[in-house]
Amino acid sequence: MSKKSKELSVILPTFNEVENIPVIIPQIMNTLAAAHIDGEVIVVDDNSPDATAEAAKRLSQHYPVEVIVRTQDRGLSRAVLAGFEHSEATVCVVMDADGSHPVSALPEMVLPILKDEVDCTVGSRNVSGGDSTHWPWYRKVISKSASVLTMGLTSMSDPTSG
């Protein structure tokens, strides 16, 4: 028997996020509830030694949270793909569990898709309201370099966005 399909799956790829998980999951679920979005969180953990998966599993008693623990084929991109494969939702969003992506932006990004106004949305730090001021200098250099390398290939101001 298949589980009921949700409108939204928020994929959280994690590694050593035990302190962040109890903060970010309630924020996500409260934000979705306030916007009347039927959603879930799928935590894809790369076998964190700090008990991230266990913290997420505890939250599944109170919120619609699914936890996938991976011991092979680990890494960010593979974690994201595993979350997509597991989801049965209409829309998927990938967020960092460290709070660097604003949870408050979820309704603004998801509702236009659910209303068939757009096919996809992309969050960016290079738009009004975006931010990378707290990044270390080397992250800013990497991001700017990637933008330069993709000139002519895309009109996106931030091609390294999710």
DSSP file with accessible surface (Angstrom, degrees, kcal/mol):
  #  RESIDUE AA STRUCTURE BP1 BP2  ACC     N-H-->O    O-->H-N    N-H-->O    O-->H-N    TCO  KAPPA ALPHA  PHI   PSI    X-CA   Y-CA   Z-CA
    1    1 A M              0   0  243      0, 0.0     2,-0.2     0, 0.0     0, 0.0   0.000 360.0 360.0 360.0 129.8    0.0    0.0    0.0
    2    2 A S        -     0   0   85      1,-0.1     3,-0.1     3,-0.0     2,-0.0  -0.514 360.0-113.7 -82.4 144.7    1.4    3.4   -1.0
    3    3 A K        -     0   0   65     -2,-0.2     2,-0.2     1,-0.1    -1,-0.1  -0.354  44.5 -86.0 -71.4 157.8    1.7    6.3    1.4
    4    4 A K        -     0   0  147      1,-0.1     2,-0.2    -2,-0.0    84,-0.1  -0.454  47.8-116.8 -65.1 132.7   -0.5    9.4    0.7
    5    5 A S        -     0   0   57     -2,-0.2     2,-0.2    -3,-0.1    84,-0.2  -0.519  28.7-147.3 -73.5 134.8    1.3   11.7   -1.6
    6    6 A K        -     0   0   45     -2,-0.2    84,-1.5     1,-0.1    33,-0.2  -0.528  18.8-124.4 -93.8 166.6    2.2   15.1   -0.2
    7    7 A E  S    S+     0   0   69     31,-1.8    84,-1.9     1,-0.2     2,-0.4   0.853  93.9  23.7 -75.3 -34.9    2.3   18.5   -2.0
    8    8 A L  E     -ab  39  91A   0     30,-1.7    32,-1.7    82,-0.2     2,-0.5  -0.995  54.9-167.5-140.9 134.8    5.9   19.1   -0.9
    9    9 A S  E     -ab  40  92A   0     82,-2.3    84,-2.4    -2,-0.4     2,-0.7  -0.991  14.1-155.5-114.7 124.7    8.9   17.1    0.2
   10   10 A V  E     -ab  41  93A   0     30,-2.6    32,-2.8    -2,-0.5     2,-0.5  -0.908  13.8-150.9 -98.1 114.6   11.7   19.1    1.8
   11   11 A I  E     -ab  42  94A   0     82,-3.6    84,-2.5    -2,-0.7    32,-0.2  -0.779  12.1-171.6 -89.9 123.4   14.9   17.1    1.3
   12   12 A L  E     -a   43   0A   0     30,-2.9    32,-2.3    -2,-0.5     2,-0.4  -0.892   6.8-161.1-115.2  97.4   17.6   17.7    4.0
   13   13 A P  E     -a   44   0A  14      0, 0.0    84,-0.5     0, 0.0     2,-0.4  -0.668  25.4-172.2 -73.6 130.2   20.9   16.0    3.1
   14   14 A T  E     +a   45   0A   6     30,-2.8    32,-2.3    -2,-0.4     2,-0.3  -0.945  33.1 167.4-132.8 152.3   22.8   15.8    6.3
   15   15 A F  S    S-     0   0  100     -2,-0.4    32,-0.0    30,-0.2    30,-0.0  -0.825  85.6 -11.6-155.5 116.2   26.1   14.9    7.9
   16   16 A N  S    S+     0   0   70     -2,-0.3     3,-0.1     1,-0.1     4,-0.0   0.945  86.7 134.4  57.0  56.8   26.8   15.8   11.5
   17   17 A E    >>  +     0   0   35      1,-0.1     4,-2.4     2,-0.1     3,-0.7  -0.019  16.0 129.0-118.8  26.4   23.8   18.1   11.9
   18   18 A V  T 34 S+     0   0   41      1,-0.3    -1,-0.1     2,-0.2    -2,-0.0   0.835  76.4  47.3 -57.7 -32.9   22.5   16.8   15.2
   19   19 A E  T 34 S+     0   0  164      1,-0.2    -1,-0.3    -3,-0.1     4,-0.2   0.805 115.5  45.0 -77.8 -28.3   22.3   20.3   16.7
   20   20 A N  T X> S+     0   0   52     -3,-0.7     4,-2.9     1,-0.1     3,-1.2   0.812  97.2  70.7 -86.0 -32.9   20.5   21.8   13.7
   21   21 A I  H 3X S+     0   0    0     -4,-2.4     4,-1.9     1,-0.3    -1,-0.1   0.902  95.8  51.4 -56.5 -46.5   17.9   19.0   13.1
   22   22 A P  H 34 S+     0   0   62      0, 0.0    -1,-0.3     0, 0.0    -2,-0.1   0.692 117.8  41.7 -68.1 -12.5   15.7   19.8   16.2
   23   23 A V  H <> S+     0   0   83     -3,-1.2     4,-1.5    -4,-0.2    -2,-0.2   0.872 116.2  43.2 -93.7 -50.3   15.7   23.5   15.1
   24   24 A I  H  X S+     0   0    3     -4,-2.9     4,-2.7    73,-0.2     5,-0.2   0.876 107.5  56.7 -72.5 -38.2   15.1   23.3   11.3
   25   25 A I  H  X S+     0   0    0     -4,-1.9     4,-2.7    -5,-0.3     5,-0.3   0.958 109.3  44.5 -64.4 -48.4   12.5   20.6   11.2
   26   26 A P  H  > S+     0   0   22      0, 0.0     4,-2.7     0, 0.0     5,-0.3   0.910 113.4  52.9 -61.0 -36.4    9.9   22.4   13.4
   27   27 A Q  H  X S+     0   0   90     -4,-1.5     4,-2.2     2,-0.2    -2,-0.2   0.936 111.3  46.1 -61.3 -45.8   10.6   25.6   11.6
   28   28 A I  H  X S+     0   0    0     -4,-2.7     4,-2.5     1,-0.2     5,-0.2   0.956 115.3  45.0 -61.0 -51.4    9.9   23.9    8.2
   29   29 A M  H  X S+     0   0   20     -4,-2.7     4,-2.4     1,-0.2    -2,-0.2   0.887 113.6  49.3 -66.7 -37.2    6.8   22.2    9.4
   30   30 A N  H  X S+     0   0   97     -4,-2.7     4,-2.2    -5,-0.3    -1,-0.2   0.897 111.9  49.6 -67.3 -38.1    5.4   25.3   11.2
   31   31 A T  H  X S+     0   0   36     -4,-2.2     4,-1.4    -5,-0.3    -2,-0.2   0.924 112.8  46.6 -65.9 -43.2    6.1   27.4    8.1
   32   32 A L  H  <>S+     0   0    1     -4,-2.5     5,-2.7     2,-0.2     4,-0.3   0.917 111.5  51.2 -65.9 -42.5    4.3   24.9    5.8
   33   33 A A  H ><5S+     0   0   65     -4,-2.4     3,-1.4     1,-0.2    -2,-0.2   0.921 107.9  52.3 -61.6 -42.5    1.3   24.6    8.2
   34   34 A A  H 3<5S+     0   0   80     -4,-2.2    -1,-0.2     1,-0.3    -2,-0.2   0.821 113.0  45.1 -63.6 -29.4    0.9   28.4    8.3
   35   35 A A  T 3<5S-     0   0   24     -4,-1.4    -1,-0.3    -3,-0.2    -2,-0.2   0.359 113.9-118.6 -94.4   4.1    0.9   28.5    4.5
   36   36 A H  T < 5 +     0   0  169     -3,-1.4     2,-0.5    -4,-0.3    -3,-0.2   0.882  62.2 149.7  59.0  41.9   -1.5   25.5    4.3
   37   37 A I      < -     0   0    8     -5,-2.7     2,-1.0    -6,-0.1    -1,-0.2  -0.933  46.7-136.5-106.9 124.7    1.0   23.4    2.4
   38   38 A D        +     0   0   51     -2,-0.5   -31,-1.8    -3,-0.1   -30,-1.7  -0.708  48.4 153.2 -81.0 103.5    0.8   19.6    3.0
   39   39 A G  E     -a    8   0A   4     -2,-1.0     2,-0.3   -32,-0.2   -30,-0.2  -0.790  33.5-161.7-134.0 173.8    4.4   18.7    3.4
   40   40 A E  E     -a    9   0A   6    -32,-1.7   -30,-2.6    -2,-0.3     2,-0.4  -0.923  20.8-124.6-144.7 166.2    7.0   16.4    4.8
   41   41 A V  E     -ac  10  65A   0     23,-2.4    25,-2.6    -2,-0.3     2,-0.6  -0.975  15.3-162.8-117.1 131.6   10.7   16.4    5.5
   42   42 A I  E     -ac  11  66A   0    -32,-2.8   -30,-2.9    -2,-0.4     2,-0.6  -0.961   8.1-160.1-113.7 110.3   13.0   13.7    4.2
   43   43 A V  E     -ac  12  67A   0     23,-3.1    25,-3.1    -2,-0.6     2,-0.7  -0.828   3.7-167.6 -90.6 122.4   16.3   13.6    6.0
   44   44 A V  E     -ac  13  68A   0    -32,-2.3   -30,-2.8    -2,-0.6     2,-0.4  -0.917  13.9-171.6-112.5 100.7   19.0   11.8    4.0
   45   45 A D  E     -ac  14  69A   2     23,-3.1    25,-3.1    -2,-0.7     2,-1.1  -0.813  26.5-142.7-103.1 134.1   21.8   11.2    6.4
   46   46 A D        -     0   0   17    -32,-2.3    23,-0.1    -2,-0.4    25,-0.1  -0.322  67.1 -79.0 -88.9  51.8   25.2    9.9    5.4
   47   47 A N        -     0   0   81     -2,-1.1    -1,-0.1     1,-0.2   -32,-0.1   0.907  62.1-155.7  57.4  50.2   25.6    7.8    8.5
   48   48 A S    >   -     0   0    9      1,-0.2     3,-1.1   -34,-0.1     5,-0.2  -0.309  14.1-144.9 -58.9 132.3   26.6   10.7   10.7
   49   49 A P  T 3  S+     0   0  105      0, 0.0    -1,-0.2     0, 0.0    -2,-0.0   0.638  94.0  69.2 -73.6 -10.0   28.6    9.7   13.8
   50   50 A D  T 3  S-     0   0   48      1,-0.0    -2,-0.1     0, 0.0   -35,-0.0   0.309 115.6-106.0 -92.6   9.9   26.9   12.4   15.9
   51   51 A A    <>  +     0   0   39     -3,-1.1     4,-2.0     3,-0.1     5,-0.2   0.786  67.6 149.0  74.1  30.8   23.5   10.7   15.9
   52   52 A T  H  > S+     0   0    0      1,-0.2     4,-2.2     2,-0.2     5,-0.2   0.934  72.5  51.6 -57.2 -47.2   21.8   13.1   13.4
   53   53 A A  H  > S+     0   0    3     -5,-0.2     4,-2.7     1,-0.2    -1,-0.2   0.903 108.0  51.4 -60.5 -40.2   19.6   10.3   12.1
   54   54 A E  H  > S+     0   0   90      2,-0.2     4,-2.1     1,-0.2    -1,-0.2   0.900 108.4  51.5 -65.6 -38.4   18.4    9.4   15.6
   55   55 A A  H  X S+     0   0    3     -4,-2.0     4,-1.5     2,-0.2    -1,-0.2   0.917 111.8  47.2 -64.0 -41.2   17.5   13.0   16.3
   56   56 A A  H  X S+     0   0    0     -4,-2.2     4,-1.2     1,-0.2    -2,-0.2   0.911 109.0  54.1 -66.7 -40.7   15.5   13.2   13.1
   57   57 A K  H  < S+     0   0  102     -4,-2.7     3,-0.4     1,-0.2     4,-0.3   0.886 105.2  54.1 -62.1 -37.7   13.8    9.9   13.9
   58   58 A R  H >< S+     0   0  143     -4,-2.1     3,-1.4     1,-0.2    -1,-0.2   0.903 106.3  52.5 -62.4 -38.8   12.7   11.3   17.3
   59   59 A L  H >X S+     0   0   26     -4,-1.5     3,-2.0     1,-0.3     4,-1.9   0.762  92.3  74.1 -69.4 -21.5   11.1   14.2   15.6
   60   60 A S  T 3< S+     0   0   53     -4,-1.2    -1,-0.3    -3,-0.4     5,-0.2   0.662  84.1  68.1 -67.8 -12.0    9.2   11.9   13.3
   61   61 A Q  T <4 S+     0   0  150     -3,-1.4    -1,-0.3    -4,-0.3    -2,-0.2   0.699 115.7  24.9 -74.0 -20.2    7.0   11.1   16.4
   62   62 A H  T <4 S+     0   0  141     -3,-2.0    -2,-0.2    -4,-0.2    -1,-0.2   0.578 127.2  35.3-117.2 -20.9    5.7   14.7   16.1
   63   63 A Y  S  < S-     0   0   62     -4,-1.9     2,-1.7     2,-0.1    -1,-0.2  -0.936  90.8 -93.9-134.2 158.7    6.1   15.7   12.5
   64   64 A P        +     0   0   49      0, 0.0   -23,-2.4     0, 0.0     2,-0.4  -0.558  67.1 151.6 -75.0  89.3    5.9   14.0    9.1
   65   65 A V  E     -c   41   0A  13     -2,-1.7     2,-0.4    -5,-0.2   -23,-0.2  -0.987  28.9-167.3-125.5 130.9    9.6   13.1    8.9
   66   66 A E  E     -c   42   0A  57    -25,-2.6   -23,-3.1    -2,-0.4     2,-0.5  -0.933  10.3-153.8-114.7 144.3   11.2   10.3    7.0
   67   67 A V  E     -c   43   0A  35     -2,-0.4     2,-0.5   -25,-0.2   -23,-0.2  -0.978  10.1-173.2-124.8 126.8   14.8    9.3    7.6
   68   68 A I  E     -c   44   0A  38    -25,-3.1   -23,-3.1    -2,-0.5     2,-0.5  -0.983   8.8-161.2-115.4 123.9   17.1    7.6    5.1
   69   69 A V  E     -c   45   0A  57     -2,-0.5     2,-0.5   -25,-0.2   -23,-0.2  -0.938   8.0-163.1-107.9 124.7   20.5    6.5    6.4
   70   70 A R        +     0   0   29    -25,-3.1     3,-0.1    -2,-0.5    -2,-0.0  -0.913  22.5 171.1-112.0 130.6   23.1    5.8    3.7
   71   71 A T  S    S+     0   0   91     -2,-0.5     2,-0.3   -25,-0.1     3,-0.2   0.479  71.9  43.7-110.6  -9.1   26.3    3.9    4.3
   72   72 A Q  S    S+     0   0  145      1,-0.2    -1,-0.0     0, 0.0     0, 0.0  -0.900 107.6  23.3-131.6 162.9   27.3    3.6    0.7
   73   73 A D  S    S+     0   0  104     -2,-0.3    -1,-0.2     1,-0.1     2,-0.0   0.900  84.5 174.9  50.6  44.5   27.3    6.0   -2.3
   74   74 A R        +     0   0  120     -3,-0.2     2,-0.2     4,-0.1    -1,-0.1  -0.275  17.5  98.1 -80.2 168.7   27.5    8.9    0.1
   75   75 A G  S  > S-     0   0   30      1,-0.1     4,-2.2     2,-0.1     5,-0.2  -0.453  77.1 -82.7 129.0 158.0   27.9   12.6   -0.8
   76   76 A L  H  > S+     0   0  114      1,-0.2     4,-2.5     2,-0.2     5,-0.2   0.932 121.7  45.5 -59.1 -53.6   25.7   15.6   -1.3
   77   77 A S  H  > S+     0   0   86      1,-0.2     4,-2.3     2,-0.2    -1,-0.2   0.918 115.4  47.6 -63.4 -38.2   24.5   15.0   -4.9
   78   78 A R  H  > S+     0   0  130      2,-0.2     4,-2.3     1,-0.2    -1,-0.2   0.860 110.2  53.3 -70.5 -32.7   23.7   11.4   -4.3
   79   79 A A  H  X S+     0   0    2     -4,-2.2     4,-2.2     2,-0.2    -2,-0.2   0.920 108.8  49.3 -65.5 -43.0   21.9   12.3   -1.1
   80   80 A V  H  X S+     0   0   24     -4,-2.5     4,-2.5     1,-0.2    -2,-0.2   0.945 111.8  48.3 -60.9 -46.8   19.7   14.8   -3.0
   81   81 A L  H  X S+     0   0   94     -4,-2.3     4,-2.6     1,-0.2    -1,-0.2   0.897 109.3  53.1 -62.3 -39.1   18.9   12.2   -5.6
   82   82 A A  H  X S+     0   0   19     -4,-2.3     4,-1.8     1,-0.2    -1,-0.2   0.905 109.4  49.6 -63.0 -39.1   18.0    9.6   -3.0
   83   83 A G  H  X S+     0   0    0     -4,-2.2     4,-1.9     2,-0.2    -2,-0.2   0.925 110.7  49.3 -64.9 -43.2   15.6   12.1   -1.4
   84   84 A F  H  < S+     0   0   88     -4,-2.5    -2,-0.2     1,-0.2    -1,-0.2   0.922 110.9  50.4 -59.8 -45.6   14.0   12.8   -4.8
   85   85 A E  H  < S+     0   0  161     -4,-2.6    -1,-0.2     1,-0.2    -2,-0.2   0.860 112.4  47.0 -63.2 -34.6   13.7    9.0   -5.5
   86   86 A H  H  < S+     0   0   69     -4,-1.8    -1,-0.2    -5,-0.2    -2,-0.2   0.809  94.9  94.0 -78.0 -29.4   12.0    8.5   -2.1
   87   87 A S     <  -     0   0   18     -4,-1.9   -82,-0.1    -5,-0.2     5,-0.1  -0.323  45.1-177.3 -68.9 144.7    9.6   11.4   -2.4
   88   88 A E        +     0   0   78    -84,-0.1    -1,-0.1     3,-0.1     2,-0.1   0.130  48.7 121.5-117.8  13.9    6.1   10.9   -3.7
   89   89 A A  S    S-     0   0   19    -84,-0.2   -82,-0.2     1,-0.1   -81,-0.1  -0.313  71.3-124.5 -78.8 161.7    5.3   14.7   -3.5
   90   90 A T  S    S+     0   0  105    -84,-1.5     2,-0.4     1,-0.2   -82,-0.2   0.870  98.1  26.9 -68.0 -38.9    4.3   17.0   -6.2
   91   91 A V  E     -b    8   0A  11    -84,-1.9   -82,-2.3   -85,-0.2     2,-0.4  -0.970  68.4-158.8-130.0 142.3    7.2   19.3   -5.5
   92   92 A C  E     -b    9   0A  47     -2,-0.4     2,-0.4   -84,-0.2   -82,-0.2  -0.959   5.9-171.6-120.4 140.7   10.6   18.8   -4.0
   93   93 A V  E     -b   10   0A  23    -84,-2.4   -82,-3.6    -2,-0.4     2,-0.5  -0.990  12.2-148.4-127.0 138.2   12.8   21.4   -2.3
   94   94 A V  E     +b   11   0A  49     -2,-0.4     2,-0.3   -84,-0.2   -82,-0.2  -0.926  23.8 173.3-107.0 129.2   16.4   20.8   -1.2
   95   95 A M        -     0   0    7    -84,-2.5     2,-0.3    -2,-0.5    -2,-0.0  -0.971  34.1-115.2-132.3 150.6   17.6   22.8    1.8
   96   96 A D    >   -     0   0   53     -2,-0.3     3,-0.8   -84,-0.1     5,-0.4  -0.628  20.9-140.0 -77.1 143.2   20.7   22.8    3.9
   97   97 A A  T 3  S+     0   0    1    -84,-0.5   -73,-0.2    -2,-0.3   -74,-0.1   0.576  89.5  80.3 -81.0  -7.5   20.0   21.8    7.5
   98   98 A D  T 3  S-     0   0   81      1,-0.1    -1,-0.2   -74,-0.1   -77,-0.0   0.424 108.6-108.8 -83.4   2.0   22.4   24.4    8.9
   99   99 A G  S <  S+     0   0   45     -3,-0.8     4,-0.1     2,-0.1    -2,-0.1   0.519  85.1 122.4  86.8   4.4   19.8   27.2    8.6
  100  100 A S        +     0   0   64      2,-0.1    -3,-0.1     3,-0.0    -1,-0.0   0.714  64.7  65.7 -74.6 -19.1   21.7   28.9    5.7
  101  101 A H  S    S-     0   0   65     -5,-0.4     2,-0.5    22,-0.0    -2,-0.1  -0.912  97.0-117.0-101.5 127.8   18.6   28.7    3.6
  102  102 A P    >   -     0   0   82      0, 0.0     3,-1.5     0, 0.0     4,-0.2  -0.484  17.4-159.6 -71.8 116.1   15.7   30.8    4.9
  103  103 A V  G >  S+     0   0   12     -2,-0.5     3,-2.1     1,-0.3    -3,-0.0   0.854  88.9  69.3 -59.4 -33.5   12.8   28.5    5.8
  104  104 A S  G 3  S+     0   0   98      1,-0.3     4,-0.4     2,-0.1    -1,-0.3   0.720  90.0  63.2 -61.6 -18.5   10.5   31.5    5.5
  105  105 A A  G <> S+     0   0   22     -3,-1.5     4,-1.9     1,-0.2    -1,-0.3   0.616  77.1  91.6 -82.0 -10.5   11.0   31.5    1.7
  106  106 A L  H <> S+     0   0    4     -3,-2.1     4,-2.8    -4,-0.2     5,-0.3   0.917  85.5  45.7 -55.0 -52.4    9.4   28.1    1.3
  107  107 A P  H  > S+     0   0   23      0, 0.0     4,-2.5     0, 0.0    -1,-0.2   0.930 112.4  51.6 -59.3 -41.3    5.8   29.3    0.6
  108  108 A E  H  4 S+     0   0  155     -4,-0.4    -2,-0.2     1,-0.2    -3,-0.1   0.838 117.1  40.1 -63.6 -31.5    6.9   32.0   -1.8
  109  109 A M  H  < S+     0   0   44     -4,-1.9     4,-0.4    -3,-0.3    -1,-0.2   0.841 122.9  37.6 -84.5 -34.8    9.0   29.4   -3.7
  110  110 A V  H >X S+     0   0    1     -4,-2.8     4,-2.4    -5,-0.2     3,-0.7   0.873 102.6  64.8 -90.1 -41.0    6.5   26.5   -3.6
  111  111 A L  H 3X S+     0   0   48     -4,-2.5     4,-2.3    -5,-0.3     6,-0.2   0.886  98.2  55.1 -57.8 -40.8    3.1   28.0   -4.0
  112  112 A P  H 34>S+     0   0   29      0, 0.0     5,-2.8     0, 0.0     6,-1.2   0.879 111.2  46.9 -61.4 -30.7    3.6   29.3   -7.6
  113  113 A I  H X45S+     0   0   28     -3,-0.7     3,-1.9    -4,-0.4    -2,-0.2   0.941 111.4  49.4 -72.0 -47.1    4.6   25.8   -8.6
  114  114 A L  H 3<5S+     0   0   39     -4,-2.4    -1,-0.2     1,-0.3    -3,-0.2   0.820 110.6  51.7 -62.9 -28.2    1.6   24.2   -6.8
  115  115 A K  T 3<5S-     0   0  128     -4,-2.3    -1,-0.3    -5,-0.2    -2,-0.2   0.327 114.5-118.5 -88.7   7.3   -0.7   26.8   -8.5
  116  116 A D  T < 5S+     0   0  147     -3,-1.9    -3,-0.2     2,-0.2    -2,-0.1   0.788  80.0 124.0  59.4  30.2    0.8   25.9  -12.0
  117  117 A E  S   <S+     0   0  130     -5,-2.8     2,-0.3    -6,-0.2    -4,-0.2   0.763  78.6  10.7 -86.6 -29.1    2.1   29.5  -12.4
  118  118 A V        -     0   0   59     -6,-1.2    -1,-0.2     1,-0.1    -2,-0.2  -0.950  63.3-133.4-143.0 162.3    5.7   28.3  -13.0
  119  119 A D  S    S-     0   0  161     -2,-0.3     2,-0.3     1,-0.3    -1,-0.1   0.787  85.6  -9.7 -86.7 -33.1    7.5   25.1  -13.6
  120  120 A C        -     0   0   90    -29,-0.0     2,-0.3     2,-0.0    -1,-0.3  -0.982  55.5-146.5-157.6 163.0   10.3   25.6  -11.0
  121  121 A T        -     0   0   50     -2,-0.3     2,-0.4    -3,-0.1   -12,-0.1  -0.954  10.5-154.7-132.0 154.6   11.8   28.2   -8.7
  122  122 A V        -     0   0   76     -2,-0.3     2,-0.2    40,-0.0    39,-0.0  -0.996  11.7-138.1-132.9 126.7   15.4   28.7   -7.7
  123  123 A G        -     0   0   39     -2,-0.4     2,-0.4     2,-0.0    39,-0.1  -0.579  27.7-176.7 -78.9 145.5   16.7   30.4   -4.6
  124  124 A S    >   -     0   0   27     -2,-0.2     3,-0.5    37,-0.1    -2,-0.0  -1.000  36.6-149.4-145.8 145.5   19.6   32.7   -5.0
  125  125 A R  T 3  S+     0   0   50     -2,-0.4     7,-0.1     5,-0.2     4,-0.1   0.527  95.8  69.5 -85.7  -6.1   21.9   34.7   -2.8
  126  126 A N  T 3  S+     0   0   76      5,-0.1     2,-0.3     2,-0.1    -1,-0.2   0.006  86.7  77.8-104.3  27.4   22.3   37.2   -5.7
  127  127 A V  S X  S-     0   0   80     -3,-0.5     3,-3.0     1,-0.0     2,-0.0  -0.833 100.5 -65.5-125.2 169.5   18.8   38.6   -5.7
  128  128 A S  T 3  S+     0   0  129     -2,-0.3     3,-0.1     1,-0.3    -2,-0.1  -0.330 128.4  18.3 -55.1 125.5   17.0   41.2   -3.6
  129  129 A G  T 3  S+     0   0   83      1,-0.4    -1,-0.3    -4,-0.1     2,-0.1   0.221  99.2 121.1  93.5 -15.6   16.8   39.6   -0.1
  130  130 A G    <   -     0   0   29     -3,-3.0    -1,-0.4    -5,-0.0     2,-0.3  -0.375  43.6-165.6 -75.6 162.8   19.5   37.1   -0.9
  131  131 A D        +     0   0   88     -3,-0.1    -5,-0.1     1,-0.1    -3,-0.0  -0.984  37.7 153.8-156.0 136.4   22.6   37.0    1.3
  132  132 A S    >   +     0   0   32     -2,-0.3     3,-1.7    -7,-0.1    -1,-0.1   0.066  45.6 119.2-141.8  23.1   26.1   35.7    1.5
  133  133 A T  T 3  S+     0   0   92      1,-0.3     7,-0.0     7,-0.0    -2,-0.0   0.772  75.0  52.8 -65.1 -24.2   27.6   38.3    3.7
  134  134 A H  T 3  S+     0   0  166      2,-0.0    -1,-0.3     0, 0.0    -2,-0.0   0.382  84.8 112.2 -93.8   5.4   28.6   35.8    6.4
  135  135 A W  S <  S-     0   0   48     -3,-1.7    -3,-0.1     1,-0.1     2,-0.0  -0.488  75.3-109.2 -73.1 147.2   30.4   33.5    4.0
  136  136 A P    >>  -     0   0   52      0, 0.0     4,-1.6     0, 0.0     3,-0.8  -0.376  35.5-105.2 -69.1 157.3   34.2   33.2    4.3
  137  137 A W  H 3> S+     0   0  196      1,-0.3     4,-2.2     2,-0.2     5,-0.2   0.855 118.2  57.1 -54.9 -38.7   36.2   34.9    1.5
  138  138 A Y  H 3> S+     0   0  126      1,-0.2     4,-2.3     2,-0.2    -1,-0.3   0.859 103.9  52.4 -68.2 -32.0   37.0   31.6   -0.2
  139  139 A R  H <> S+     0   0  107     -3,-0.8     4,-2.4     2,-0.2    -1,-0.2   0.896 109.6  50.1 -67.2 -37.4   33.3   30.6   -0.6
  140  140 A K  H  X S+     0   0   87     -4,-1.6     4,-2.5     2,-0.2    -2,-0.2   0.905 110.4  49.4 -66.4 -40.2   32.7   34.0   -2.2
  141  141 A V  H  X S+     0   0   76     -4,-2.2     4,-2.8     2,-0.2     5,-0.2   0.928 111.3  49.2 -64.0 -44.0   35.6   33.5   -4.6
  142  142 A I  H  X S+     0   0  107     -4,-2.3     4,-2.4     2,-0.2    -2,-0.2   0.939 113.1  47.0 -61.7 -45.4   34.4   30.0   -5.6
  143  143 A S  H  X S+     0   0   12     -4,-2.4     4,-2.0     2,-0.2    -2,-0.2   0.931 114.1  46.4 -63.3 -45.6   30.9   31.2   -6.2
  144  144 A K  H  X S+     0   0  144     -4,-2.5     4,-2.2     1,-0.2    -1,-0.2   0.913 111.7  52.1 -64.5 -40.2   32.1   34.2   -8.3
  145  145 A S  H  X S+     0   0   59     -4,-2.8     4,-2.5     1,-0.2    -1,-0.2   0.912 108.3  50.6 -62.7 -42.5   34.5   32.0  -10.3
  146  146 A A  H  X S+     0   0   23     -4,-2.4     4,-1.3     1,-0.2    -1,-0.2   0.898 108.9  52.4 -62.7 -38.4   31.6   29.5  -11.1
  147  147 A S  H  < S+     0   0   21     -4,-2.0     4,-0.3     1,-0.2     3,-0.3   0.916 110.2  47.8 -63.4 -42.2   29.5   32.4  -12.3
  148  148 A V  H >< S+     0   0   82     -4,-2.2     3,-1.4     1,-0.2    -2,-0.2   0.915 108.6  54.8 -64.7 -41.8   32.3   33.6  -14.6
  149  149 A L  H 3< S+     0   0  143     -4,-2.5    -1,-0.2     1,-0.3    -2,-0.2   0.779 108.8  48.6 -64.3 -26.2   32.8   30.1  -15.9
  150  150 A T  T >X S+     0   0   36     -4,-1.3     3,-2.4    -3,-0.3     4,-1.1   0.391  77.0 133.5 -97.6   4.7   29.2   29.8  -16.9
  151  151 A M  B <4 S+d  154   0B 143     -3,-1.4     4,-0.1    -4,-0.3    -3,-0.1  -0.298  77.8  17.8 -55.1 133.1   28.9   33.1  -18.7
  152  152 A G  T 34 S+     0   0   85      2,-0.5    -1,-0.3     1,-0.0     3,-0.1   0.166 113.9  76.4  89.0 -19.6   27.1   32.6  -22.0
  153  153 A L  T <4 S+     0   0  146     -3,-2.4     2,-0.3     1,-0.3    -2,-0.2   0.735 107.5   7.6 -91.4 -27.9   25.7   29.2  -20.9
  154  154 A T  B  <  -d  151   0B  56     -4,-1.1    -2,-0.5     2,-0.1    -1,-0.3  -0.989  54.4-140.3-150.6 154.8   23.0   30.6  -18.7
  155  155 A S        +     0   0  125     -2,-0.3     2,-0.1    -3,-0.1    -4,-0.1   0.398  65.1 123.1 -96.2   3.8   21.5   34.0  -17.8
  156  156 A M        -     0   0   82      1,-0.1    -2,-0.1     2,-0.0    -3,-0.1  -0.378  58.7-146.2 -65.8 139.5   21.2   33.0  -14.1
  157  157 A S  S    S+     0   0   67      1,-0.3    -1,-0.1    -2,-0.1   -10,-0.1   0.660  96.9  32.8 -77.7 -16.9   22.9   35.4  -11.8
  158  158 A D    >   +     0   0    1      1,-0.1     3,-2.0   -12,-0.0    -1,-0.3  -0.624  64.8 171.7-140.3  75.8   23.8   32.5   -9.5
  159  159 A P  T 3  S+     0   0   32      0, 0.0    -1,-0.1     0, 0.0    -2,-0.1   0.619  76.4  65.9 -67.5  -8.7   24.4   29.3  -11.5
  160  160 A T  T 3  S+     0   0   61    -17,-0.1   -36,-0.0     2,-0.0   -17,-0.0   0.441  76.0 116.2 -91.6   1.7   25.7   27.5   -8.4
  161  161 A S    <         0   0   18     -3,-2.0   -37,-0.1     1,-0.1    -3,-0.0  -0.327 360.0 360.0 -64.0 154.6   22.2   27.7   -6.7
  162  162 A G              0   0  119    -39,-0.1    -1,-0.1   -68,-0.1   -38,-0.1   0.769 360.0 360.0 -40.2 360.0   20.4   24.4   -6.0
